[in-house]
C-alpha cells in the first residue's frame, strides 16, 4: 500500500504497532497523550482517538480514563480470542476500503 493510500490514523496505528512488536515499547509503557500525538503527526485529536481505538481493539493497548493509554501485557486479559481479533481486523479492512472508495468517488466528482 502506498503512503498516500494510508489514512492518517492508520499511520499512527502502524507506527505504534511496530514499536510494540519490536519491543521498543514494553508492557505497561505509557503512550503520549492525545495532544502530543496530534502535534507529532500533524492531525486532529479525533484522528488520534481513532488510532487509539484501533490499537485497543487489537489488544495492543488499554486505556484508563484520566490516566492515559498503556501497552498491554501480551499474557494479560487485554489480549482477546482469535475470533474477536479476526472480526476486528475485518472491521478495520472494511473501514479502510470505505475510505479509499470515498476518496475515489470524490476524485470522480471533481
Backbone as numpy.savetxt, mean C-alpha at the origin, in Angstrom:
# Nx Ny Nz CAx CAy CAz Cx Cy Cz
5.42 -3.62 -15.62 4.57 -2.46 -15.62 5.46 -1.23 -15.62
5.19 -0.28 -16.51 6.02 0.92 -16.58 5.68 1.84 -15.42
6.60 2.76 -15.14 6.40 3.67 -14.01 5.16 4.53 -14.17
4.83 4.92 -15.44 3.66 5.77 -15.61 2.36 5.02 -15.37
2.39 3.70 -15.45 1.19 2.91 -15.21 0.97 2.65 -13.72
1.96 2.93 -12.91 1.86 2.69 -11.47 1.20 3.91 -10.81
0.12 3.66 -10.11 -0.57 4.72 -9.38 0.31 5.19 -8.23
0.18 6.45 -7.80 1.02 6.94 -6.71 0.94 6.10 -5.42
-0.26 5.64 -5.07 -0.38 4.84 -3.85 0.36 3.51 -4.02
0.35 2.97 -5.25 1.03 1.69 -5.50 2.54 1.83 -5.36
3.07 3.00 -5.71 4.51 3.23 -5.56 4.89 3.16 -4.07
4.06 3.74 -3.23 4.32 3.70 -1.79 4.22 2.26 -1.29
3.19 1.55 -1.71 3.01 0.15 -1.32 4.21 -0.67 -1.75
4.65 -0.49 -2.99 5.80 -1.25 -3.49 7.06 -0.94 -2.69
7.30 0.35 -2.43 8.50 0.75 -1.69 8.52 0.13 -0.30
7.41 0.22 0.42 7.38 -0.29 1.78 7.31 -1.81 1.83
6.64 -2.43 0.87 6.64 -3.90 0.80 8.06 -4.41 0.62
8.79 -3.76 -0.26 10.18 -4.16 -0.53 11.05 -3.96 0.71
10.91 -2.83 1.37 11.70 -2.56 2.59 11.43 -3.61 3.65
10.17 -4.00 3.79 9.80 -5.00 4.81 10.34 -6.37 4.42
10.14 -6.76 3.17 10.60 -8.08 2.72 12.11 -8.21 2.75
12.82 -7.11 2.51 14.28 -7.13 2.53 14.83 -7.03 3.95
13.97 -6.82 4.91 14.42 -6.73 6.29 14.94 -5.36 6.68
14.79 -4.37 5.81 15.23 -3.02 6.17 14.28 -2.39 7.18
13.04 -2.90 7.22 12.08 -2.53 8.26 11.68 -3.83 8.94
11.90 -3.92 10.23 11.64 -5.16 10.96 10.33 -5.06 11.74
9.86 -6.21 12.21 8.62 -6.27 12.98 8.65 -5.26 14.12
7.58 -4.51 14.23 7.46 -3.51 15.29 7.97 -2.13 14.90
8.70 -2.03 13.79 9.22 -0.72 13.36 8.06 0.20 12.99
8.16 1.44 13.41 7.11 2.42 13.14 7.35 3.06 11.77
6.29 3.14 10.97 6.37 3.81 9.68 6.23 5.31 9.89
6.75 6.11 8.97 6.56 7.56 9.07 5.06 7.89 9.06
4.71 9.04 9.58 3.32 9.46 9.62 2.80 9.85 8.25
1.50 10.04 8.17 0.85 10.37 6.91 1.41 11.67 6.33
1.56 12.67 7.15 2.07 13.96 6.66 3.48 13.80 6.10
4.33 13.08 6.81 5.71 12.88 6.36 5.76 12.10 5.05
4.96 11.03 4.95 4.92 10.25 3.71 4.34 11.07 2.57
3.34 11.88 2.86 2.73 12.74 1.86 3.76 13.70 1.27
4.58 14.28 2.13 5.62 15.20 1.67 6.72 14.46 0.92
7.12 13.31 1.43 8.20 12.52 0.81 7.83 12.12 -0.62
6.59 11.66 -0.82 6.17 11.17 -2.13 5.47 12.24 -2.97
5.23 13.40 -2.40 4.58 14.48 -3.14 3.14 14.15 -3.52
2.42 13.53 -2.59 1.04 13.13 -2.85 0.13 13.64 -1.73
-1.16 13.54 -1.96 -2.15 13.96 -0.96 -2.22 12.94 0.17
-2.71 13.38 1.31 -2.85 12.50 2.48 -3.74 11.29 2.16
-4.78 11.49 1.36 -5.67 10.39 0.99 -4.94 9.29 0.21
-3.97 9.69 -0.59 -3.18 8.72 -1.35 -2.34 7.88 -0.39
-1.76 8.51 0.61 -0.97 7.79 1.62 -1.88 6.85 2.40
-3.06 7.33 2.77 -3.99 6.48 3.51 -4.39 5.26 2.70
-4.57 5.42 1.40 -4.90 4.29 0.54 -3.76 3.28 0.52
-2.53 3.77 0.46 -1.36 2.89 0.47 -1.27 2.13 1.80
-1.49 2.83 2.90 -1.44 2.18 4.21 -2.54 1.13 4.34
-3.71 1.42 3.79 -4.80 0.43 3.81 -4.39 -0.81 3.05
-3.77 -0.63 1.91 -3.32 -1.76 1.10 -2.27 -2.58 1.86
-1.34 -1.91 2.51 -0.32 -2.61 3.30 -0.95 -3.37 4.47
-1.97 -2.77 5.09 -2.69 -3.46 6.17 -3.43 -4.68 5.63
-4.08 -4.52 4.47 -4.84 -5.62 3.88 -3.97 -6.82 3.55
-2.73 -6.57 3.21 -1.82 -7.68 2.88 -1.15 -8.24 4.13
-1.40 -7.62 5.28 -0.84 -8.13 6.53 0.58 -7.68 6.81
1.11 -6.76 6.00 2.48 -6.31 6.22 2.61 -5.31 7.36
1.54 -4.55 7.60 1.56 -3.58 8.69 0.25 -3.66 9.48
0.27 -3.04 10.65 -0.94 -2.86 11.44 -0.91 -1.44 11.96
-2.05 -0.90 12.30 -2.14 0.48 12.77 -2.87 0.55 14.10
-2.46 1.53 14.89 -3.13 1.85 16.15 -3.56 3.30 16.07
-4.84 3.55 16.28 -5.37 4.91 16.25 -4.57 5.81 17.19
-4.06 6.90 16.65 -3.33 7.87 17.45 -1.88 7.53 17.69
-1.46 6.31 17.37 -0.05 5.93 17.59 0.70 5.75 16.29
0.02 5.36 15.21 0.69 5.20 13.93 0.58 3.80 13.38
1.40 3.55 12.36 1.43 2.26 11.68 2.77 1.58 11.94
2.72 0.25 12.08 3.90 -0.52 12.45 4.01 -1.76 11.57
5.24 -2.24 11.39 5.48 -3.47 10.63 4.97 -4.65 11.45
4.23 -5.52 10.78 3.68 -6.70 11.45 4.76 -7.74 11.69
4.53 -8.56 12.69 5.38 -9.72 12.96 4.87 -10.84 12.07
5.74 -11.41 11.25 5.32 -12.45 10.30 4.66 -13.63 11.00
5.02 -13.86 12.25 4.42 -14.98 12.97 3.20 -14.56 13.78
2.88 -13.26 13.73 1.78 -12.75 14.55 0.43 -12.89 13.89
-0.60 -12.41 14.59 -1.96 -12.56 14.11 -2.30 -11.66 12.94
-1.43 -10.67 12.65 -1.71 -9.77 11.54 -1.64 -10.49 10.19
-0.91 -11.58 10.13 -0.83 -12.35 8.89 -2.11 -13.16 8.76
-2.74 -13.10 7.59 -4.03 -13.73 7.41 -3.91 -15.02 6.61
-5.00 -15.76 6.58 -5.00 -17.02 5.86 -4.81 -16.80 4.36
-4.34 -17.81 3.63 -4.05 -17.67 2.21 -5.26 -17.25 1.36
-6.44 -17.71 1.72 -7.63 -17.35 0.95 -7.91 -15.85 1.06
-7.83 -15.32 2.26 -8.06 -13.89 2.46 -7.01 -13.07 1.73
-5.77 -13.50 1.80 -4.70 -12.78 1.10 -4.92 -12.82 -0.41
-5.38 -13.96 -0.93 -5.64 -14.08 -2.37 -6.77 -13.14 -2.79
-7.81 -13.07 -1.97 -8.94 -12.18 -2.27 -8.47 -10.73 -2.25
-7.68 -10.38 -1.27 -7.17 -9.00 -1.20 -6.28 -8.67 -2.39
-5.48 -9.64 -2.83 -4.63 -9.42 -4.00 -5.49 -9.19 -5.24
-6.56 -9.97 -5.37 -7.47 -9.79 -6.51 -8.17 -8.43 -6.45
-8.57 -8.02 -5.25 -9.19 -6.71 -5.10 -8.24 -5.61 -5.55
-6.98 -5.75 -5.18 -5.97 -4.77 -5.57 -5.79 -4.75 -7.08
-5.77 -5.92 -7.70 -5.62 -5.99 -9.16 -6.82 -5.37 -9.86
-8.02 -5.61 -9.35 -9.22 -5.02 -9.94 -9.16 -3.49 -9.82
-8.73 -2.99 -8.66 -8.61 -1.54 -8.48 -7.59 -0.96 -9.45
-6.48 -1.65 -9.63 -5.45 -1.20 -10.55 -5.98 -1.17 -11.99
-6.65 -2.24 -12.39 -7.21 -2.30 -13.74 -8.28 -1.24 -13.95
-9.09 -0.99 -12.95 -10.12 0.05 -13.05 -9.48 1.42 -13.25
-8.41 1.69 -12.51 -7.72 2.97 -12.64 -7.10 3.11 -14.03
-6.53 2.03 -14.53 -5.93 2.06 -15.86 -7.00 2.28 -16.93
-8.15 1.61 -16.78 -9.25 1.77 -17.73 -9.75 3.22 -17.71
-9.88 3.77 -16.53 -10.34 5.15 -16.40 -9.37 6.10 -17.10
-8.08 5.83 -16.96 -7.06 6.66 -17.60 -7.16 6.56 -19.12
-7.37 5.34 -19.63 -7.52 5.14 -21.07 -8.77 5.83 -21.60
-9.86 5.73 -20.86 -11.10 6.38 -21.29 -10.95 7.89 -21.30
-10.21 8.42 -20.34 -9.99 9.86 -20.30 -9.18 10.31 -21.51
-8.15 9.54 -21.87 -7.35 9.85 -23.05 -8.22 9.86 -24.31
-9.11 8.86 -24.40 -9.98 8.74 -25.57 -10.90 9.94 -25.69
-11.38 10.44 -24.55 -12.33 11.55 -24.55 -11.65 12.88 -24.83
-10.33 12.94 -24.61 -9.60 14.22 -24.82 -9.38 14.55 -26.26
